[in-house]
Amino acid sequence: MTDARPSPPPVSRRTGRQVDPDPTSFDEVASPERVAIVARALRERGLDVEIVEDAEAARAAFLRRVGPADEVLEATSQTLEEIGLGRERTGTTPYRRLRPELDRLARAGLREEKRRRGASPGVIVGSAQAVTEQGEILVASGSGSQLGPYSYGAARVIWVIGAQKIVRDLDEGLRRIREFALPLEDARVRGRGGEGSSFNKLLVVFGEHQAHRALVILVESKLGV
């Protein structure tokens, strides 16, 4: 959801007034029973699902599914940072990381080449801001760079999603993005010296037609924003 431009404060669709992030809203970890309901709904929509207990188990579940031959694009995500992956990761990995190459292309001013290379990775791993009880996944973005690979460009997709991101329906998912996730992400980016985060584009995944292309690792604890 991060990009280089400042974002206006989120506004409630109902009242039209600015909304401050409520630390208790949209942050309650769903019960195991509710997680199971979401897992069943996702499977019915053609996605694979693995339910794990915590961040360490989520990391292990991801690493079991990639190997030395896999080129992996790690999307910008607080969730990935919390499981020891993501942009800031250093050292060797049991897979080939695409992110360092994209960063080198950006530094060299080769933005068109960076766009092409990032559009169709072998594997993309990231997270989402919400998943509904009906099995719909909502991913918000500032630039939209990860949305194309999620939707079609990547050969495989892995989402790691904490159980606090489960919502009743699409309307509640959009509220979670606007009123909760965006303000917190914006504050996090500004705290690191960035220019803020914005919600410009949205991908809603209603299903996956290609068997075993998409995997959701549902974590039965709080993970990410």
PyMOL commands that set and color helices and strands:
alter all, ss='L'
color gray80, all
select helices_A, chain A and resi 32-44+55-63+78-82+99-107+111-119+147-153+163-165+170-191
alter helices_A, ss='H'
color red, helices_A
select strands_A, chain A and resi 48-52+71-74+96-97+123-126+130-132+137-141+156-162+166-167+201-205+214-219
alter strands_A, ss='S'
color yellow, strands_A
deselect
rebuild
show_as cartoon
